[in-house]
Amino acid sequence: MAINARGRVSFLRCSAAWAALAYPALLFLVRFDGGSLDADTIIYLFPLLALPFFGTAILWLLTLRIQAAAASISIGVAIGLLLPIVDGRIWLICFPGFERTAAFFSSAVVISLPSALGGGVAGWLRMRVRPV
């Protein structure tokens, strides 16, 4: 089954809404730490930058057969909560260190709350695509 033009635009709209709600928390963490947004920081934070796109893809796959908007929203919130924490854990495996454990976990928890809100909005937008 191919995605038509309306589906592609909706996918990008869902990803953009998720990113608009999740990225300010990420930028706050970088600026609060006293860092700057140079190329090294963006490469280091790339897995977190890709979360809305992966989350929207997972959301679209899980809600293919669901017709209820409340179920789609709750799936989006669950993905938004769990995806940053799983991503932080994977990133911790890639860059091990005793000092980084607390930093990765606290960053993942801080980012997971706005990401959950973005996932809920993306789930709501996902249900708006379908004709009833």
Sequence and secondary structure as in RCSB ss.txt:
>XXXX:A:sequence
MAINARGRVSFLRCSAAWAALAYPALLFLVRFDGGSLDADTIIYLFPLLALPFFGTAILWLLTLRIQAAAASISI
GVAIGLLLPIVDGRIWLICFPGFERTAAFFSSAVVISLPSALGGGVAGWLRMRVRPV
>XXXX:A:secstr
    HHHHHHHHHHHHHHHHHHHHHHHHHHHHTT    HHHHHHTHHHHTHHHHHHHHHHHHTSS   HHHHHHH
HHHHHHHHHHHHHHHHHHHS  HHHHHHHHHHHHHHHHHHHHHHHHHHHHHHHHS  
